[in-house]
Amino acid sequence: MNFLFPIIAAILQATSFTLDKVVLSIRKINFKTYTGVSFPLIFLITLGIFFIFRPPLSLDLLAGSLGWLLLLSIVITIITNLIFYRALDSDRQYSHYYFFQHCFYR
C-alpha cells in the first residue's frame, strides 16, 4: 500500500496545478487574491485533517537543527508558491489564445 502514496500524491498535485491554472485564467482573479484566500483555506483543511488523524508528533522532532530545517522548508515553499502563482497569473493573458489556436487551427 505504501507504494501507492507517491502515485496518489503526484496525481493530486497535477490536479491541483490544473485547477489553479483554470481558476486563474477563467475567473479573472489575480494571484495575490487567489493566494490570500486559498493558502489560509488549505491550512485550515490540513489542520482539520491533522486533528482527525492525530499523527504521533513530539517536540523532539524540533530539537537541534531540525527546527531550523522545518522553518527553512516553510519559507522556501512559500516563496516558490508565490513565484508559481505569479507565473500562472501572467500566463493567463495568453492561455485562451493558445488553447483555441491549438484546438481549431492544427
Residue pairs with C-beta under 8 A, 6 or more apart in sequence:
20 34
20 85
20 88
21 88
21 91
21 95
23 29
23 34
24 31
24 34
24 85
24 88
24 89
24 92
25 88
25 91
25 92
25 95
25 96
30 89
31 82
31 85
31 86
31 88
31 89
34 85
34 89
35 81
35 82
35 85
39 81
62 70
